[in-house]
């Protein structure tokens, strides 16, 4: 299953980190759907009902657009079927935060959008999962390994856009999770709400000791393109892309993440499971905290919480943020010591 994620990049960085290849192999940087960048709030601890950045075909919004042209939209986590007739989504009798790949075609809530080609890719720094240890549940943060040889979204090799300009993303490689979305129109005539569900599969061998399920992660630009290109890749062929991936890495984190109201860098900081108490801050983590506090970037929106229905922002965190490069280096330097294999 998947019940918590993190996405700490600001809207501009999300767009840069989401560069994709079209059918002709050309790189493109997706723009945000009009108005959606304001709905998204970066967060170290995203839970269902919050808004996340989602990559999908522009054709879903513009019938004249090419199917392989993509756009980033802010969608609410927890799919509301288009046919839902109540005036309050909270009246739904079941959870739609996750969708098992094995039963995707058995349930109308998922079968309808899937057969309509309403496939999307949820973008995140990583996701959290809990391992049962007696009466306790130890949280882990799970993400793509960060290295110079990575491929897919966030890859490092040099490339040029059609206009000849280079705008290479060299920061954190975002996790690309397969999902389905739908558009629900409230009976009262209010603004339509776009929502999504995370597709899950059996856990990969290296994650089975944490949990028996994991999100269906799309590894690489080709898998992302094929999942989103509902014109060229038909539904049954797209199903074959939903497989466990054994490429993810992880480290244990603090119990702070258990409460979705906690939204700070400490949620991501590795902890030592061998210590009776959480370790004192290391030199690298102190540097990380100092970097977060001293950043003066005006482009990044501060992580905060946002009400799912009213979009009223709660009081903002005090920390400012800049580019994710130091975050990448920090996790690389600490994960070797903290990771439990």
LINGI-V275090 format. One line per field, one symbol per residue. ss: DSSP state (A for helix, B for strand, O for the rest). A space follows every 50 residues. Layout:
# LINGI-V275090
ss->???
This chain:
# LINGI-V275090
ss->OOOBBBBOOOAAAAAAAOOBBOOOOOBBOOBBOOOAAAOOOOBBBBBOOO BBBBBBBAAAOOOOOOOOOBBBBBBBBOOOOOOOOOOOAAAOOOOOOBBB AAAOOOOAAAAAAAAOOOBBBBBBOBBBBBBBBOOBBBBBBBBBOOOOOO OOOOOOOOOOOOOOOOOOOOOOOOBBBBBBBBBBOOOOOOOOBBBBBBBB BBOOAAAOOOOOBBBOBOOOAAAAAAAAOOOOOOAAAAAOOOOOOOOBBB BBBOAAAAOOOOOOAAAOOBOOOOOOOOOOOOAAAAAAAAAAAAOOOOOO OOOOOBOOOOOOBOOOOOOOOOOOAAAAAAAAAAAAAAOOO
